[in-house]
Amino acid sequence: MTENGRWREFMAFIIALVYHERPMSEVPRLLEDMVSSLRSEDKRQEVEAMQKTMAQALEEKGKLEGKRETLLQMLCKRFGEVPAAMRTTIETTEDLQQFKE
């Protein structure tokens, strides 16, 4: 792996760490500090793009979890206890489109 590739991998790890391990109230400041500490404008733009990609992935994950929870609540309310196999299928579904069908 090239030095630039290792740098990208490291920055992606740090961004993920900020999103997953720090309170959401700290995230914007930490990401801003990360970008402002970079000397190269190209690197700043690259890290900002990484941040947007990570934020989009987290948004997608939140939507998916919300859809799962809503579907399980609706099924439970309508039919009572949801069978374990069906619950597992719903909880492991990764495709948002399946919830729309």
Phi and psi in radians as a Rosetta constraint file:
Dihedral C 1 N 2 CA 2 C 2 CIRCULARHARMONIC -1.305 0.35
Dihedral N 2 CA 2 C 2 N 3 CIRCULARHARMONIC 2.904 0.35
Dihedral C 2 N 3 CA 3 C 3 CIRCULARHARMONIC -1.081 0.35
Dihedral N 3 CA 3 C 3 N 4 CIRCULARHARMONIC -0.692 0.35
Dihedral C 3 N 4 CA 4 C 4 CIRCULARHARMONIC -1.138 0.35
Dihedral N 4 CA 4 C 4 N 5 CIRCULARHARMONIC -0.675 0.35
Dihedral C 4 N 5 CA 5 C 5 CIRCULARHARMONIC -1.125 0.35
Dihedral N 5 CA 5 C 5 N 6 CIRCULARHARMONIC -0.722 0.35
Dihedral C 5 N 6 CA 6 C 6 CIRCULARHARMONIC -1.143 0.35
Dihedral N 6 CA 6 C 6 N 7 CIRCULARHARMONIC -0.668 0.35
Dihedral C 6 N 7 CA 7 C 7 CIRCULARHARMONIC -1.095 0.35
Dihedral N 7 CA 7 C 7 N 8 CIRCULARHARMONIC -0.796 0.35
Dihedral C 7 N 8 CA 8 C 8 CIRCULARHARMONIC -1.064 0.35
Dihedral N 8 CA 8 C 8 N 9 CIRCULARHARMONIC -0.767 0.35
Dihedral C 8 N 9 CA 9 C 9 CIRCULARHARMONIC -1.077 0.35
Dihedral N 9 CA 9 C 9 N 10 CIRCULARHARMONIC -0.761 0.35
Dihedral C 9 N 10 CA 10 C 10 CIRCULARHARMONIC -1.088 0.35
Dihedral N 10 CA 10 C 10 N 11 CIRCULARHARMONIC -0.801 0.35
Dihedral C 10 N 11 CA 11 C 11 CIRCULARHARMONIC -1.140 0.35
Dihedral N 11 CA 11 C 11 N 12 CIRCULARHARMONIC -0.692 0.35
Dihedral C 11 N 12 CA 12 C 12 CIRCULARHARMONIC -1.076 0.35
Dihedral N 12 CA 12 C 12 N 13 CIRCULARHARMONIC -0.694 0.35
Dihedral C 12 N 13 CA 13 C 13 CIRCULARHARMONIC -1.115 0.35
Dihedral N 13 CA 13 C 13 N 14 CIRCULARHARMONIC -0.792 0.35
Dihedral C 13 N 14 CA 14 C 14 CIRCULARHARMONIC -1.107 0.35
Dihedral N 14 CA 14 C 14 N 15 CIRCULARHARMONIC -0.751 0.35
Dihedral C 14 N 15 CA 15 C 15 CIRCULARHARMONIC -1.080 0.35
Dihedral N 15 CA 15 C 15 N 16 CIRCULARHARMONIC -0.798 0.35
Dihedral C 15 N 16 CA 16 C 16 CIRCULARHARMONIC -1.068 0.35
Dihedral N 16 CA 16 C 16 N 17 CIRCULARHARMONIC -0.715 0.35
Dihedral C 16 N 17 CA 17 C 17 CIRCULARHARMONIC -1.057 0.35
Dihedral N 17 CA 17 C 17 N 18 CIRCULARHARMONIC -0.765 0.35
Dihedral C 17 N 18 CA 18 C 18 CIRCULARHARMONIC -1.072 0.35
Dihedral N 18 CA 18 C 18 N 19 CIRCULARHARMONIC -0.833 0.35
Dihedral C 18 N 19 CA 19 C 19 CIRCULARHARMONIC -1.143 0.35
Dihedral N 19 CA 19 C 19 N 20 CIRCULARHARMONIC -0.652 0.35
Dihedral C 19 N 20 CA 20 C 20 CIRCULARHARMONIC -1.629 0.35
Dihedral N 20 CA 20 C 20 N 21 CIRCULARHARMONIC -0.414 0.35
Dihedral C 20 N 21 CA 21 C 21 CIRCULARHARMONIC -2.005 0.35
Dihedral N 21 CA 21 C 21 N 22 CIRCULARHARMONIC -0.189 0.35
Dihedral C 21 N 22 CA 22 C 22 CIRCULARHARMONIC -1.885 0.35
Dihedral N 22 CA 22 C 22 N 23 CIRCULARHARMONIC 2.650 0.35
Dihedral C 22 N 23 CA 23 C 23 CIRCULARHARMONIC -1.057 0.35
Dihedral N 23 CA 23 C 23 N 24 CIRCULARHARMONIC 2.502 0.35
Dihedral C 23 N 24 CA 24 C 24 CIRCULARHARMONIC -0.986 0.35
Dihedral N 24 CA 24 C 24 N 25 CIRCULARHARMONIC -0.496 0.35
Dihedral C 24 N 25 CA 25 C 25 CIRCULARHARMONIC -1.151 0.35
Dihedral N 25 CA 25 C 25 N 26 CIRCULARHARMONIC -0.410 0.35
Dihedral C 25 N 26 CA 26 C 26 CIRCULARHARMONIC -1.593 0.35
Dihedral N 26 CA 26 C 26 N 27 CIRCULARHARMONIC -0.342 0.35
Dihedral C 26 N 27 CA 27 C 27 CIRCULARHARMONIC -0.996 0.35
Dihedral N 27 CA 27 C 27 N 28 CIRCULARHARMONIC -0.905 0.35
Dihedral C 27 N 28 CA 28 C 28 CIRCULARHARMONIC -1.000 0.35
Dihedral N 28 CA 28 C 28 N 29 CIRCULARHARMONIC -0.752 0.35
Dihedral C 28 N 29 CA 29 C 29 CIRCULARHARMONIC -1.148 0.35
Dihedral N 29 CA 29 C 29 N 30 CIRCULARHARMONIC -0.753 0.35
Dihedral C 29 N 30 CA 30 C 30 CIRCULARHARMONIC -1.113 0.35
Dihedral N 30 CA 30 C 30 N 31 CIRCULARHARMONIC -0.731 0.35
Dihedral C 30 N 31 CA 31 C 31 CIRCULARHARMONIC -1.174 0.35
Dihedral N 31 CA 31 C 31 N 32 CIRCULARHARMONIC -0.687 0.35
Dihedral C 31 N 32 CA 32 C 32 CIRCULARHARMONIC -1.109 0.35
Dihedral N 32 CA 32 C 32 N 33 CIRCULARHARMONIC -0.756 0.35
Dihedral C 32 N 33 CA 33 C 33 CIRCULARHARMONIC -1.083 0.35
Dihedral N 33 CA 33 C 33 N 34 CIRCULARHARMONIC -0.678 0.35
Dihedral C 33 N 34 CA 34 C 34 CIRCULARHARMONIC -1.086 0.35
Dihedral N 34 CA 34 C 34 N 35 CIRCULARHARMONIC -0.828 0.35
Dihedral C 34 N 35 CA 35 C 35 CIRCULARHARMONIC -1.153 0.35
Dihedral N 35 CA 35 C 35 N 36 CIRCULARHARMONIC -0.782 0.35
Dihedral C 35 N 36 CA 36 C 36 CIRCULARHARMONIC -1.191 0.35
Dihedral N 36 CA 36 C 36 N 37 CIRCULARHARMONIC -0.338 0.35
Dihedral C 36 N 37 CA 37 C 37 CIRCULARHARMONIC -1.406 0.35
Dihedral N 37 CA 37 C 37 N 38 CIRCULARHARMONIC -0.197 0.35
Dihedral C 37 N 38 CA 38 C 38 CIRCULARHARMONIC -1.432 0.35
Dihedral N 38 CA 38 C 38 N 39 CIRCULARHARMONIC 2.398 0.35
Dihedral C 38 N 39 CA 39 C 39 CIRCULARHARMONIC -1.434 0.35
Dihedral N 39 CA 39 C 39 N 40 CIRCULARHARMONIC -0.573 0.35
Dihedral C 39 N 40 CA 40 C 40 CIRCULARHARMONIC -1.594 0.35
Dihedral N 40 CA 40 C 40 N 41 CIRCULARHARMONIC 2.303 0.35
Dihedral C 40 N 41 CA 41 C 41 CIRCULARHARMONIC -1.084 0.35
Dihedral N 41 CA 41 C 41 N 42 CIRCULARHARMONIC -0.659 0.35
Dihedral C 41 N 42 CA 42 C 42 CIRCULARHARMONIC -1.063 0.35
Dihedral N 42 CA 42 C 42 N 43 CIRCULARHARMONIC -0.749 0.35
Dihedral C 42 N 43 CA 43 C 43 CIRCULARHARMONIC -1.158 0.35
Dihedral N 43 CA 43 C 43 N 44 CIRCULARHARMONIC -0.697 0.35
Dihedral C 43 N 44 CA 44 C 44 CIRCULARHARMONIC -1.055 0.35
Dihedral N 44 CA 44 C 44 N 45 CIRCULARHARMONIC -0.790 0.35
Dihedral C 44 N 45 CA 45 C 45 CIRCULARHARMONIC -1.131 0.35
Dihedral N 45 CA 45 C 45 N 46 CIRCULARHARMONIC -0.665 0.35
Dihedral C 45 N 46 CA 46 C 46 CIRCULARHARMONIC -1.130 0.35
Dihedral N 46 CA 46 C 46 N 47 CIRCULARHARMONIC -0.756 0.35
Dihedral C 46 N 47 CA 47 C 47 CIRCULARHARMONIC -1.184 0.35
Dihedral N 47 CA 47 C 47 N 48 CIRCULARHARMONIC -0.677 0.35
Dihedral C 47 N 48 CA 48 C 48 CIRCULARHARMONIC -1.074 0.35
Dihedral N 48 CA 48 C 48 N 49 CIRCULARHARMONIC -0.687 0.35
Dihedral C 48 N 49 CA 49 C 49 CIRCULARHARMONIC -1.141 0.35
Dihedral N 49 CA 49 C 49 N 50 CIRCULARHARMONIC -0.707 0.35
Dihedral C 49 N 50 CA 50 C 50 CIRCULARHARMONIC -1.063 0.35
Dihedral N 50 CA 50 C 50 N 51 CIRCULARHARMONIC -0.727 0.35
Dihedral C 50 N 51 CA 51 C 51 CIRCULARHARMONIC -1.086 0.35
Dihedral N 51 CA 51 C 51 N 52 CIRCULARHARMONIC -0.769 0.35
Dihedral C 51 N 52 CA 52 C 52 CIRCULARHARMONIC -1.099 0.35
Dihedral N 52 CA 52 C 52 N 53 CIRCULARHARMONIC -0.727 0.35
Dihedral C 52 N 53 CA 53 C 53 CIRCULARHARMONIC -1.087 0.35
Dihedral N 53 CA 53 C 53 N 54 CIRCULARHARMONIC -0.770 0.35
Dihedral C 53 N 54 CA 54 C 54 CIRCULARHARMONIC -1.135 0.35
Dihedral N 54 CA 54 C 54 N 55 CIRCULARHARMONIC -0.737 0.35
Dihedral C 54 N 55 CA 55 C 55 CIRCULARHARMONIC -1.090 0.35
Dihedral N 55 CA 55 C 55 N 56 CIRCULARHARMONIC -0.705 0.35
Dihedral C 55 N 56 CA 56 C 56 CIRCULARHARMONIC -1.123 0.35
Dihedral N 56 CA 56 C 56 N 57 CIRCULARHARMONIC -0.704 0.35
Dihedral C 56 N 57 CA 57 C 57 CIRCULARHARMONIC -1.125 0.35
Dihedral N 57 CA 57 C 57 N 58 CIRCULARHARMONIC -0.713 0.35
Dihedral C 57 N 58 CA 58 C 58 CIRCULARHARMONIC -1.181 0.35
Dihedral N 58 CA 58 C 58 N 59 CIRCULARHARMONIC -0.660 0.35
Dihedral C 58 N 59 CA 59 C 59 CIRCULARHARMONIC -1.094 0.35
Dihedral N 59 CA 59 C 59 N 60 CIRCULARHARMONIC -0.762 0.35
Dihedral C 59 N 60 CA 60 C 60 CIRCULARHARMONIC -1.080 0.35
Dihedral N 60 CA 60 C 60 N 61 CIRCULARHARMONIC -0.737 0.35
Dihedral C 60 N 61 CA 61 C 61 CIRCULARHARMONIC -1.095 0.35
Dihedral N 61 CA 61 C 61 N 62 CIRCULARHARMONIC -0.726 0.35
Dihedral C 61 N 62 CA 62 C 62 CIRCULARHARMONIC -1.113 0.35
Dihedral N 62 CA 62 C 62 N 63 CIRCULARHARMONIC -0.726 0.35
Dihedral C 62 N 63 CA 63 C 63 CIRCULARHARMONIC -1.094 0.35
Dihedral N 63 CA 63 C 63 N 64 CIRCULARHARMONIC -0.758 0.35
Dihedral C 63 N 64 CA 64 C 64 CIRCULARHARMONIC -1.091 0.35
Dihedral N 64 CA 64 C 64 N 65 CIRCULARHARMONIC -0.789 0.35
Dihedral C 64 N 65 CA 65 C 65 CIRCULARHARMONIC -1.117 0.35
Dihedral N 65 CA 65 C 65 N 66 CIRCULARHARMONIC -0.669 0.35
Dihedral C 65 N 66 CA 66 C 66 CIRCULARHARMONIC -1.118 0.35
Dihedral N 66 CA 66 C 66 N 67 CIRCULARHARMONIC -0.754 0.35
Dihedral C 66 N 67 CA 67 C 67 CIRCULARHARMONIC -1.112 0.35
Dihedral N 67 CA 67 C 67 N 68 CIRCULARHARMONIC -0.743 0.35
Dihedral C 67 N 68 CA 68 C 68 CIRCULARHARMONIC -1.040 0.35
Dihedral N 68 CA 68 C 68 N 69 CIRCULARHARMONIC -0.859 0.35
Dihedral C 68 N 69 CA 69 C 69 CIRCULARHARMONIC -1.084 0.35
Dihedral N 69 CA 69 C 69 N 70 CIRCULARHARMONIC -0.767 0.35
Dihedral C 69 N 70 CA 70 C 70 CIRCULARHARMONIC -1.096 0.35
Dihedral N 70 CA 70 C 70 N 71 CIRCULARHARMONIC -0.792 0.35
Dihedral C 70 N 71 CA 71 C 71 CIRCULARHARMONIC -1.080 0.35
Dihedral N 71 CA 71 C 71 N 72 CIRCULARHARMONIC -0.776 0.35
Dihedral C 71 N 72 CA 72 C 72 CIRCULARHARMONIC -1.104 0.35
Dihedral N 72 CA 72 C 72 N 73 CIRCULARHARMONIC -0.695 0.35
Dihedral C 72 N 73 CA 73 C 73 CIRCULARHARMONIC -1.122 0.35
Dihedral N 73 CA 73 C 73 N 74 CIRCULARHARMONIC -0.750 0.35
Dihedral C 73 N 74 CA 74 C 74 CIRCULARHARMONIC -1.134 0.35
Dihedral N 74 CA 74 C 74 N 75 CIRCULARHARMONIC -0.759 0.35
Dihedral C 74 N 75 CA 75 C 75 CIRCULARHARMONIC -1.119 0.35
Dihedral N 75 CA 75 C 75 N 76 CIRCULARHARMONIC -0.729 0.35
Dihedral C 75 N 76 CA 76 C 76 CIRCULARHARMONIC -1.120 0.35
Dihedral N 76 CA 76 C 76 N 77 CIRCULARHARMONIC -0.754 0.35
Dihedral C 76 N 77 CA 77 C 77 CIRCULARHARMONIC -1.152 0.35
Dihedral N 77 CA 77 C 77 N 78 CIRCULARHARMONIC -0.696 0.35
Dihedral C 77 N 78 CA 78 C 78 CIRCULARHARMONIC -1.386 0.35
Dihedral N 78 CA 78 C 78 N 79 CIRCULARHARMONIC -0.714 0.35
Dihedral C 78 N 79 CA 79 C 79 CIRCULARHARMONIC -2.074 0.35
Dihedral N 79 CA 79 C 79 N 80 CIRCULARHARMONIC -0.014 0.35
Dihedral C 79 N 80 CA 80 C 80 CIRCULARHARMONIC 1.518 0.35
Dihedral N 80 CA 80 C 80 N 81 CIRCULARHARMONIC -2.584 0.35
Dihedral C 80 N 81 CA 81 C 81 CIRCULARHARMONIC -1.012 0.35
Dihedral N 81 CA 81 C 81 N 82 CIRCULARHARMONIC 2.287 0.35
Dihedral C 81 N 82 CA 82 C 82 CIRCULARHARMONIC -1.486 0.35
Dihedral N 82 CA 82 C 82 N 83 CIRCULARHARMONIC 2.229 0.35
Dihedral C 82 N 83 CA 83 C 83 CIRCULARHARMONIC -0.980 0.35
Dihedral N 83 CA 83 C 83 N 84 CIRCULARHARMONIC 2.533 0.35
Dihedral C 83 N 84 CA 84 C 84 CIRCULARHARMONIC -0.982 0.35
Dihedral N 84 CA 84 C 84 N 85 CIRCULARHARMONIC -0.732 0.35
Dihedral C 84 N 85 CA 85 C 85 CIRCULARHARMONIC -1.110 0.35
Dihedral N 85 CA 85 C 85 N 86 CIRCULARHARMONIC -0.717 0.35
Dihedral C 85 N 86 CA 86 C 86 CIRCULARHARMONIC -1.194 0.35
Dihedral N 86 CA 86 C 86 N 87 CIRCULARHARMONIC -0.728 0.35
Dihedral C 86 N 87 CA 87 C 87 CIRCULARHARMONIC -1.028 0.35
Dihedral N 87 CA 87 C 87 N 88 CIRCULARHARMONIC -0.784 0.35
Dihedral C 87 N 88 CA 88 C 88 CIRCULARHARMONIC -1.077 0.35
Dihedral N 88 CA 88 C 88 N 89 CIRCULARHARMONIC -0.756 0.35
Dihedral C 88 N 89 CA 89 C 89 CIRCULARHARMONIC -1.055 0.35
Dihedral N 89 CA 89 C 89 N 90 CIRCULARHARMONIC -0.801 0.35
Dihedral C 89 N 90 CA 90 C 90 CIRCULARHARMONIC -1.123 0.35
Dihedral N 90 CA 90 C 90 N 91 CIRCULARHARMONIC -0.787 0.35
Dihedral C 90 N 91 CA 91 C 91 CIRCULARHARMONIC -1.211 0.35
Dihedral N 91 CA 91 C 91 N 92 CIRCULARHARMONIC -0.353 0.35
Dihedral C 91 N 92 CA 92 C 92 CIRCULARHARMONIC -1.813 0.35
Dihedral N 92 CA 92 C 92 N 93 CIRCULARHARMONIC -0.032 0.35
Dihedral C 92 N 93 CA 93 C 93 CIRCULARHARMONIC -1.184 0.35
Dihedral N 93 CA 93 C 93 N 94 CIRCULARHARMONIC 2.252 0.35
Dihedral C 93 N 94 CA 94 C 94 CIRCULARHARMONIC -1.890 0.35
Dihedral N 94 CA 94 C 94 N 95 CIRCULARHARMONIC -0.083 0.35
Dihedral C 94 N 95 CA 95 C 95 CIRCULARHARMONIC -1.822 0.35
Dihedral N 95 CA 95 C 95 N 96 CIRCULARHARMONIC 1.943 0.35
Dihedral C 95 N 96 CA 96 C 96 CIRCULARHARMONIC -1.015 0.35
Dihedral N 96 CA 96 C 96 N 97 CIRCULARHARMONIC -0.593 0.35
Dihedral C 96 N 97 CA 97 C 97 CIRCULARHARMONIC -1.036 0.35
Dihedral N 97 CA 97 C 97 N 98 CIRCULARHARMONIC -0.586 0.35
Dihedral C 97 N 98 CA 98 C 98 CIRCULARHARMONIC -1.078 0.35
Dihedral N 98 CA 98 C 98 N 99 CIRCULARHARMONIC -0.516 0.35
Dihedral C 98 N 99 CA 99 C 99 CIRCULARHARMONIC -1.324 0.35
Dihedral N 99 CA 99 C 99 N 100 CIRCULARHARMONIC -0.326 0.35
Dihedral C 99 N 100 CA 100 C 100 CIRCULARHARMONIC -1.520 0.35
Dihedral N 100 CA 100 C 100 N 101 CIRCULARHARMONIC -0.331 0.35
